[in-house]
Amino acid sequence: MKNARLTRRAAMVGLLASGAALAVVPSALAGKARYYTGLVRGTAIGGYDPVSYFTESKAVRGKKEFEAEWDNVKWRFSSAENRDAFLASPQKFAPKYGGYCAYAVANGTTAKGDPRHWKIVNEKLYLNYNRSIKRTWENKQSYYIKAGNKKWPGLTN
């Protein structure tokens, strides 16, 4: 089972890196959750604190004691101050594309966004699948952001 999971992951990384995932039809993806919550069930961005990326310039794990709900999803924070800042302006801190991989979204599909592989561009937080995909995305990030912004609305419910 574990080997099958690793094989699927490796295949997905290869598909994303090669651009072959472009064949996925966006309408087939409609109905996906608006926020990726697969790393920590029901919790956005794997339980990491979305405010910390902006205030500390690093990924910081949130704590259950500072959990809040916004837009029907749980969000975790490293402090009450960060939780309150998020709740005052969630669109400012929530990751683009619901925390899905920015590269995948630009290519018309979705993949998990890893909260450890991130970048802030023009005051927006973007996550990517892994370090390699992040490097690919960064090489043409303006292009991928424009493509992602066009394709994102049709990828989720």
N, C-alpha and C positions, 0 to 999 in steps of 0.2 A: 504494500500500500504506500509506504513512504517513498520507495523508488519510483512508483507510478506518478506520485505527486511531483517529485523532483524532475522527472522527465517532462511532465506537462509544463512546469515552470520554465525549463530550459527551452522547450519548443516555443513557448510564448515570447520569451526574450528574443529568440532568433527571429520569430515572425515580426515582432515590433521593430527590431533593428533593421530588418531587410525591407520593411515597408509592405510585406505580403499581407499583413492584417487589414490592409485597405479594402480587401474584398468583402469585408463584413458590411452588410447593409444597415444603415442607421435605424430603419424602421424595425428591424429584427431585435434591436437593442432597447427599443422603447419599453418602458415599464420597469427598467432598472431603478433602484432606489436613488433618490436625489443626492444622497451622501454615502460615501463608501464607509461602511462600519464593520468590515470583515475582520479586521485585526483584533479588535476587542468588541465582541458582540454588542450591537446596538449603540456603540460609542464612536463618535466621529474621530477621525485621524488617529486611530489606534490609541486613544486615551492621552495623546500629547496635548499640551497647552498651546492653543493657537496664538495666544497673546505673546507668549515667550519668544516666538520667532521675531517679533517686531521689537520687543523691549530688551531682550538679552542676546539677540542674534544667534540663537541656538535652539535646538529641539530639546524641550524639557517635558518629562512625563508629568501629566496631571495626577491629582489625587482624588480618590473617590469622595473624600470629605468636602471637596470644592467643586462637586459636580453640579451642572445646571442643565436644563432642557431648553432648547431653542429649535424651532422649526421641526418639531417632532423627533429630535435626535438628542442624545445625551452628549454633553461636552465636558471634558475634565480640565481642571486648571491647577496650577502649582500654588496658587494663593487666592485668598478672597478678593484681593485687589484686582487680580487678573480676571477673575470671574465677573466682577462688577463692571470692569472696562469692556469686556466682551458683550455682556448683556446690554450695555448702554449703546453699543455700536457694532452689532454682530457682523454686518456686511463688511466692515473694515478689516476684521480679523479672520473670518471664515475663509478657508482655502478656495481658490477658484476651482471650478468643475467638481465641486462637492468632495474634494480630496481624492478624486480619481487621478490617475497618471496623466499629466498634461500632454505628454507626447502621444499617448494612446488616443486621447480625446481629439487632438489635432488630426489624427489619422482615421477618425470616424468610428472609434470603438472605445471600450472602457477596459481598464486594468487597475489593479489596486495601486493606490498611491502610498508610498512608503514614507512615513513622517521623518525619517532620517535623511531623505534625499529631497531637498527642498531648495527653493530660491524665492526671494522677494524681488519682484520687478514692478516698478511704478506703483509701489505701495500695495501690491497684491501678492498673496502667498500661493505658490505653485508647488505641487508635489509630483514626484516621478517614481516609476516602478523600482528602479535601482540606480546605482551609481553610473553604470554604463549608459543606460537610457537617458539619465540626466545630462551626461556629457553630450550626447547626440542632440538632445533638445536645446542645450545651451549654444551649440554651434550655429543654430539658426532660430534662436528663441523668438525673435520678432515675427518671423514667418509662422512658427508653430503657435504662437499666441493668437495671431490673427485667424489662423485656420481653426484653432480650438474654439475661439469665440463664435465663429460661424457654425460649427458643428455641434457644440454643446447643447443648445436648446432641444435638439431632436433626439438626444441620446438617453434621456431619463424621463420619468413621468412627471 
